[in-house]
Amino acid sequence: MAVQPISEEEVDAIVLGLLRLHSQAVKVNPEEFLDLLKHSLSLNTMEKKRVVDAVPTLSQFQFDELSKVFTEEREKFRELAKDHPDDIKKLLAKQQSEWLHLGDLYRSELENKGKEEEDKKKEEDIKKSLGL
């Protein structure tokens, strides 16, 4: 069975779900943070993944600082686009491709987690049937 290519919307939904795992003590707009992270041209796939994976442990200060850095980065790249539009277009294409790659990584992780849970349940069922 061939794996369907992941869509940008699917990646957004996966990452948004993970961004919502932040501490309740932290006030963050997950949709806004998703947009800033997704469109960051300076972070690669693994750096974005590290940010998303760290979400449950990030403090308010860390969220605020990341948002500030991403916003400043966006403004600087907009300025650069005026003088170097072709370079920025290349970076945008790379960013879109890497976003899909990030989605593939998370989809694989979620599938593996589901299989592990399924295997664990089967193991427990076998133990029960054996009276263990």
FINUPA-812154 format. One record per atom (N, C-alpha, C, CB): x, y, z; residue in one letter. Coordinates in pm, whole numbers, padded with zeros to 5 digits, always signed. Glycine has a CB too. Layout:
BEGIN
XYZA...
//
This chain:
BEGIN
+00084-00118+00000M+00000+00000+00000M+00088+00124+00000M-00096+00000+00122M+00074+00208-00100A+00156+00329-00110A+00105+00435-00013A+00155+00383-00255A+00199+00505+00046V+00164+00612+00139V+00132+00737+00058V+00279+00639+00242V+00017+00796+00087Q-00023+00918+00017Q+00066+01034+00061Q-00172+00950+00045Q+00104+01120-00032P+00180+01238+00009P+00096+01321+00106P+00222+01324-00115P+00160+01377+00203I+00088+01456+00303I+00061+01594+00246I+00169+01465+00435I-00054+01649+00280S-00088+01783+00231S-00046+01887+00335S-00241+01794+00202S-00034+02008+00288E+00002+02118+00377E-00101+02132+00490E+00014+02251+00298E-00229+02112+00457E-00336+02123+00556E-00323+02015+00664E-00473+02113+00488E-00284+01893+00621E-00264+01784+00717E-00148+01816+00812E-00237+01651+00643E-00041+01871+00757V+00074+01908+00840V+00030+02015+00940V+00193+01960+00752V-00041+02116+00891D-00089+02223+00979D-00172+02165+01093D-00173+02325+00899D-00261+02071+01061A-00349+02013+01163A-00268+01934+01266A-00454+01921+01097A-00171+01856+01222I-00087+01778+01314I-00010+01871+01406I+00010+01686+01235I+00058+01970+01347V+00141+02060+01427V+00054+02144+01520V+00225+02151+01335V-00061+02189+01471L-00151+02267+01556L-00195+02185+01678L-00274+02314+01476L-00226+02059+01656G-00262+01972+01768G-00149+01962+01870G-00298+01834+01717G-00026+01952+01822L+00089+01944+01911L+00115+02077+01981L+00214+01901+01834L+00090+02188+01913L+00109+02320+01974L+00009+02344+02086L+00097+02431+01867L-00104+02279+02077R-00207+02296+02181R-00173+02221+02309R-00343+02249+02129R-00061+02149+02310L-00019+02074+02429L+00059+02162+02527L+00065+01954+02388L+00061+02293+02502H+00135+02382+02591H+00071+02385+02730H+00142+02525+02531H+00149+02426+02825S+00102+02436+02963S-00017+02532+02971S+00216+02485+03057S-00113+02498+03056Q-00230+02585+03072Q-00192+02719+03134Q-00338+02517+03158Q-00076+02724+03201A-00029+02849+03262A+00024+02946+03158A+00079+02819+03366A+00049+02894+03037V+00106+02975+02930V-00006+03023+02838V+00213+02895+02850V-00006+03151+02810K-00105+03208+02718K-00040+03223+02581K-00159+03346+02770K-00088+03142+02488V-00034+03146+02351V-00149+03118+02255V+00083+03041+02332V-00144+03186+02141N-00242+03161+02036N-00180+03056+01943N-00281+03294+01959N-00224+02929+01953P-00159+02823+01873P-00163+02848+01722P-00226+02690+01902P-00274+02906+01672E-00285+02931+01528E-00182+03036+01484E-00428+02978+01492E-00166+03139+01565E-00071+03246+01532E+00073+03192+01539E-00089+03367+01628E+00100+03113+01644F+00234+03056+01660F+00264+02959+01545F+00247+02985+01796F+00165+02881+01506L+00180+02790+01392L+00221+02868+01268L+00049+02712+01365L+00152+02978+01241D+00181+03059+01123D+00325+03112+01127D+00081+03176+01112D+00367+03161+01243L+00503+03214+01256L+00607+03104+01236L+00522+03280+01392L+00584+02989+01299L+00678+02878+01288L+00683+02823+01146L+00641+02767+01387L+00566+02800+01092K+00555+02742+00957K+00630+02825+00854K+00408+02728+00916K+00617+02955+00864H+00673+03043+00762H+00813+03095+00796H+00582+03159+00740H+00872+03041+00901S+01010+03079+00933S+01101+03030+00821S+01055+03021+01072S+01181+03121+00767L+01272+03084+00659L+01411+03051+00712L+01281+03198+00557L+01433+03075+00840S+01567+03050+00894S+01580+02914+00962S+01604+03159+00991S+01468+02856+01006L+01475+02725+01072L+01455+02613+00971L+01370+02714+01183L+01533+02506+00988N+01515+02390+00901N+01412+02295+00964N+01650+02317+00876N+01388+02184+00898T+01287+02088+00944T+01311+02043+01087T+01284+01966+00852T+01434+02001+01116M+01462+01946+01249M+01456+02054+01358M+01599+01879+01250M+01493+02176+01324E+01484+02285+01422E+01337+02315+01454E+01556+02412+01370E+01253+02314+01352K+01110+02335+01375K+01053+02221+01458K+01034+02346+01240K+01098+02100+01430K+01051+01984+01506K+01091+01998+01653K+01108+01853+01447K+01213+02044+01678R+01258+02062+01817R+01170+02165+01889R+01406+02106+01822R+01133+02271+01819V+01045+02373+01880V+00911+02308+01915V+01025+02494+01783V+00851+02238+01820V+00720+02176+01842V+00728+02072+01954V+00668+02110+01712V+00832+01991+01953D+00847+01888+02056D+00865+01948+02195D+00965+01797+02023D+00922+02069+02202A+00947+02135+02330A+00825+02209+02384A+01062+02231+02317A+00722+02224+02303V+00604+02304+02339V+00550+02275+02479V+00496+02282+02239V+00533+02148+02520P+00476+02124+02653P+00559+02181+02768P+00459+01976+02674P+00688+02206+02742T+00775+02253+02851T+00815+02399+02837T+00899+02168+02856T+00772+02467+02731L+00811+02606+02711L+00740+02699+02809L+00782+02649+02567L+00814+02796+02858S+00757+02896+02948S+00692+03008+02867S+00866+02953+03043S+00619+03093+02937Q+00559+03210+02871Q+00667+03295+02806Q+00477+03294+02973Q+00776+03317+02879F+00886+03397+02827F+00941+03336+02698F+00997+03409+02933F+00959+03203+02696Q+01014+03137+02577Q+00920+03150+02458Q+01041+02990+02607Q+00790+03132+02480F+00693+03151+02371F+00698+03295+02320F+00550+03116+02419F+00698+03390+02414D+00699+03531+02375D+00823+03565+02294D+00690+03620+02499D+00939+03515+02339E+01065+03543+02269E+01067+03478+02131E+01184+03494+02352E+01023+03353+02122L+01018+03288+01992L+00926+03363+01896L+00971+03142+02007L+00810+03404+01946S+00717+03479+01861S+00780+03609+01814S+00586+03508+01938S+00850+03677+01904K+00915+03804+01871K+01023+03781+01764K+00977+03868+01998K+01104+03677+01781V+01211+03647+01685V+01153+03612+01549V+01300+03531+01737V+01048+03527+01547F+00986+03490+01420F+00925+03610+01350F+00880+03383+01443F+00864+03700+01426T+00803+03820+01369T+00911+03911+01310T+00720+03895+01476T+01019+03931+01384E+01129+04014+01335E+01192+03953+01210E+01237+04032+01444E+01207+03820+01213E+01264+03750+01097E+01177+03774+00973E+01277+03598+01126E+01047+03763+00991R+00953+03782+00880R+00969+03921+00820R+00808+03761+00927R+00980+04022+00907E+00996+04160+00859E+01127+04177+00782E+00990+04259+00977E+01234+04117+00834K+01364+04130+00767K+01363+04061+00630K+01476+04069+00855K+01300+03945+00621F+01293+03876+00492F+01205+03953+00393F+01239+03733+00510F+01102+04021+00443R+01020+04104+00354R+01104+04217+00294R+00898+04164+00430R+01190+04275+00377E+01280+04380+00328E+01377+04323+00224E+01358+04444+00445E+01434+04208+00254L+01528+04144+00161L+01461+04108+00029L+01589+04019+00224L+01333+04075+00034A+01260+04035-00086A+01256+04148-00189A+01118+03992-00051A+01263+04270-00142K+01260+04384-00235K+01384+04384-00325K+01250+04518-00158K+01498+04351-00267D+01624+04354-00343D+01664+04218-00400D+01735+04404-00256D+01613+04111-00338H+01653+03976-00379H+01531+03884-00394H+01752+03917-00277H+01437+03919-00480P+01313+03840-00489P+01336+03694-00529P+01220+03904-00588P+01431+03667-00618D+01454+03529-00661D+01510+03443-00548D+01550+03526-00781D+01600+03500-00469D+01655+03426-00356D+01546+03393-00253D+01767+03506-00289D+01460+03489-00229I+01352+03467-00131I+01254+03363-00184I+01279+03601-00100I+01226+03366-00314K+01137+03264-00373K+01195+03125-00354K+01116+03292-00523K+01327+03112-00369K+01392+02982-00348K+01378+02939-00202K+01542+02989-00387K+01398+03033-00111L+01382+03002+00032L+01239+02961+00064L+01424+03122+00118L+01143+03029+00003L+01002+02995+00026L+00970+02854-00025L+00910+03098-00044L+01023+02820-00141A+01000+02685-00196A+01063+02580-00105A+01059+02673-00340A+01181+02609-00054K+01251+02518+00037K+01170+02504+00166K+01395+02568+00068K+01119+02616+00217Q+01041+02614+00341Q+00916+02529+00323Q+01002+02758+00383Q+00847+02541+00210Q+00726+02463+00185Q+00757+02313+00178Q+00658+02509+00055Q+00864+02280+00111S+00904+02139+00099S+00941+02083+00237S+01023+02124+00001S+01014+02161+00316E+01054+02116+00449E+00934+02102+00542E+01156+02212+00510E+00833+02188+00524W+00712+02178+00607W+00642+02044+00582W+00614+02297+00576W+00636+02003+00456L+00576+01874+00422L+00660+01759+00479L+00563+01859+00268L+00792+01776+00477H+00880+01675+00535H+00855+01663+00685H+01029+01710+00507H+00837+01776+00752L+00806+01775+00895L+00676+01698+00920L+00794+01921+00950L+00578+01720+00836G+00451+01648+00848G+00470+01498+00830G+00352+01700+00745G+00554+01459+00735D+00584+01316+00715D+00647+01256+00841D+00677+01297+00594D+00738+01331+00902L+00802+01282+01025L+00699+01259+01135L+00910+01382+01072L+00610+01358+01154Y+00509+01345+01259Y+00408+01235+01227Y+00437+01478+01279Y+00371+01223+01100R+00277+01118+01063R+00337+00981+01094R+00240+01129+00912R+00464+00962+01061S+00532+00836+01091S+00536+00810+01242S+00675+00836+01034S+00568+00915+01318E+00571+00900+01464E+00435+00858+01518E+00616+01032+01531E+00330+00922+01469L+00195+00892+01516L+00155+00749+01478L+00094+00992+01458L+00191+00707+01357E+00159+00570+01313E+00234+00468+01399E+00196+00551+01165E+00361+00495+01426N+00440+00404+01509N+00385+00396+01651N+00587+00448+01512N+00343+00510+01703K+00286+00514+01838K+00158+00431+01841K+00259+00660+01883K+00076+00444+01738G-00048+00367+01728G-00021+00217+01722G-00128+00410+01607G+00081+00178+01645K+00117+00036+01634K+00169-00016+01767K+00223+00015+01523K+00249+00065+01837E+00301+00023+01967E+00187-00001+02065E+00399+00129+02023E+00090+00090+02066E-00024+00076+02157E-00106-00048+02122E-00113+00202+02153E-00122-00072+01992E-00196-00190+01945E-00124-00319+01987E-00214-00186+01791E+00009-00320+01968D+00088-00437+02008D+00081-00461+02159D+00234-00420+01966D+00084-00354+02235K+00078-00365+02381K-00057-00424+02423K+00101-00227+02447K-00164-00380+02358K-00297-00432+02390K-00306-00581+02357K-00406-00353+02313K-00251-00620+02240K-00250-00761+02203K-00172-00843+02305K-00190-00780+02062K-00060-00790+02348E+00022-00858+02448E-00055-00877+02578E+00152-00780+02474E-00126-00772+02621E-00206-00781+02744E-00320-00882+02728E-00264-00643+02781E-00382-00884+02611D-00490-00981+02585D-00437-01124+02592D-00553-00955+02447D-00319-01147+02535I-00259-01282+02538I-00228-01322+02681I-00131-01287+02453I-00172-01229+02758K-00141-01258+02898K-00267-01293+02976K-00071-01138+02963K-00376-01217+02950K-00504-01244+03019K-00554-01383+02982K-00612-01137+02982K-00547-01417+02853S-00596-01547+02808S-00514-01663+02865S-00596-01553+02657S-00388-01633+02899L-00302-01734+02958L-00311-01734+03111L-00158-01712+02914L-00388-01640+03164G-00405-01631+03308G-00286-01571+03379G-00433-01766+03365G-00211-01489+03308L-00092-01425+03369L-00123-01287+03422L+00021-01415+03269L
//
